[in-house]
Amino acid sequence: DTGELVVNDHGDAGDAVVVLDIASGEERARVATGSPVQSVVFPAAGFGRDLWYTSFAGVAHVRVA
C-alpha cells in the first residue's frame, strides 16, 4: 500500500537495497548492506516498514527510520 518496490543493486561498492516508487520508477531510498557479494536470495518482509536482507556474506536488517 506504500507504492514502493524493494530491489537489490550490486556495483563496485558492493550490494545495496534500493526502494523504488512503483508509478514513476524514482529511487526513494538506498542503503549499503555491507556485503561485497551480490545476494541471490529475496529479502524477507518484516512486520513494519522493514525487511531482512541475506547474502553469502551476511545478514542485514533494513528499516525506515
Residue frames as qw, qx, qy, qz and C-alpha x, y, z in Angstrom:
[[0.000, 0.882, 0.471, 0.000, 0.00, 0.00, 0.00],
 [0.334, -0.717, 0.095, 0.605, 3.06, 2.32, 0.02],
 [0.606, 0.791, 0.006, -0.088, 3.55, 2.18, -3.75],
 [0.092, -0.783, 0.609, 0.086, 7.12, 1.01, -3.27],
 [0.967, 0.193, -0.167, 0.022, 9.22, -1.85, -4.62],
 [0.477, -0.728, 0.478, 0.118, 12.41, -3.12, -2.95],
 [0.871, 0.456, -0.151, 0.101, 15.26, -4.31, -5.20],
 [0.707, -0.490, 0.232, 0.455, 18.96, -5.07, -4.86],
 [0.488, 0.859, -0.145, 0.058, 21.64, -3.18, -6.78],
 [0.826, -0.345, 0.195, 0.401, 25.16, -4.56, -6.99],
 [0.423, 0.881, -0.128, 0.168, 28.04, -2.31, -8.05],
 [0.549, 0.476, -0.478, 0.494, 31.68, -1.58, -7.33],
 [0.207, -0.497, 0.469, -0.700, 30.81, -0.53, -3.76],
 [0.086, 0.027, 0.952, -0.293, 29.04, -3.85, -3.03],
 [0.146, -0.479, -0.814, -0.294, 25.39, -4.75, -2.70],
 [0.144, 0.001, 0.266, -0.953, 22.71, -2.19, -1.81],
 [0.112, 0.554, 0.818, -0.102, 18.99, -2.35, -1.02],
 [0.020, -0.006, -0.223, -0.975, 17.04, 0.20, -3.08],
 [0.256, 0.555, 0.697, -0.376, 13.42, 1.35, -2.67],
 [0.071, 0.086, 0.518, 0.848, 11.72, 2.43, -5.90],
 [0.458, 0.329, 0.282, -0.776, 8.44, 4.26, -6.49],
 [0.522, 0.248, 0.807, 0.120, 6.27, 1.84, -8.48],
 [0.417, 0.815, 0.369, -0.162, 4.50, 4.53, -10.53],
 [0.240, 0.941, -0.199, -0.133, 7.49, 6.66, -11.54],
 [0.895, 0.226, -0.190, 0.334, 10.49, 4.35, -11.07],
 [0.032, 0.827, -0.313, 0.467, 12.11, 7.10, -8.97],
 [0.617, 0.008, -0.654, 0.437, 14.59, 5.96, -6.35],
 [0.461, -0.797, -0.155, -0.359, 13.18, 6.79, -2.90],
 [0.545, -0.731, 0.401, -0.090, 15.94, 5.30, -0.74],
 [0.794, 0.388, -0.442, 0.152, 19.20, 3.38, -0.93],
 [0.556, -0.714, 0.400, -0.146, 21.29, 1.73, 1.77],
 [0.420, 0.501, -0.756, 0.032, 24.54, -0.21, 1.54],
 [0.912, -0.303, -0.170, -0.217, 24.30, -3.70, 3.03],
 [0.371, -0.718, 0.589, -0.021, 28.00, -4.16, 3.69],
 [0.872, 0.054, 0.481, 0.065, 28.02, -7.29, 1.54],
 [0.068, -0.578, 0.558, 0.591, 30.82, -7.44, -1.05],
 [0.096, 0.051, 0.918, 0.382, 28.95, -10.17, -2.96],
 [0.446, -0.097, -0.300, -0.838, 25.61, -9.97, -4.73],
 [0.491, 0.018, 0.718, -0.494, 22.65, -11.52, -2.94],
 [0.284, 0.003, -0.799, -0.529, 20.83, -14.26, -4.81],
 [0.157, -0.410, -0.862, 0.253, 18.11, -14.54, -2.13],
 [0.161, -0.687, -0.366, -0.607, 14.91, -12.49, -2.00],
 [0.032, -0.285, 0.513, -0.809, 14.60, -10.23, 1.07],
 [0.298, -0.442, -0.842, 0.081, 12.18, -11.31, 3.79],
 [0.212, -0.657, -0.165, -0.705, 9.49, -8.82, 4.80],
 [0.150, 0.016, -0.702, 0.696, 9.36, -7.73, 8.43],
 [0.092, -0.596, -0.777, 0.179, 6.35, -6.64, 10.44],
 [0.038, 0.835, 0.174, -0.520, 6.57, -2.88, 9.79],
 [0.537, 0.830, -0.141, -0.050, 8.44, -0.94, 7.16],
 [0.308, -0.664, 0.676, 0.084, 11.42, -3.27, 7.45],
 [0.922, 0.296, -0.210, -0.138, 13.00, -6.29, 5.79],
 [0.686, -0.499, 0.493, 0.195, 15.75, -8.83, 6.29],
 [0.574, 0.709, -0.381, -0.149, 18.45, -8.96, 3.60],
 [0.813, -0.351, 0.449, 0.121, 20.58, -12.10, 3.31],
 [0.585, 0.692, -0.413, -0.098, 23.64, -12.90, 1.22],
 [0.899, 0.065, -0.355, 0.248, 26.51, -15.36, 1.35],
 [0.400, 0.367, -0.392, 0.743, 28.48, -12.75, 3.31],
 [0.050, -0.064, -0.594, 0.800, 25.95, -11.80, 5.97],
 [0.110, -0.672, -0.725, -0.099, 22.52, -10.68, 7.13],
 [0.087, 0.071, -0.126, 0.986, 21.24, -7.11, 7.43],
 [0.014, 0.674, 0.704, -0.223, 18.06, -5.72, 8.99],
 [0.131, 0.166, 0.253, 0.944, 16.86, -2.75, 6.93],
 [0.061, -0.697, -0.688, 0.196, 14.11, -0.44, 8.20],
 [0.098, 0.713, 0.199, 0.665, 12.67, 3.01, 7.60],
 [0.383, -0.203, -0.512, 0.741, 13.77, 5.27, 10.45]]
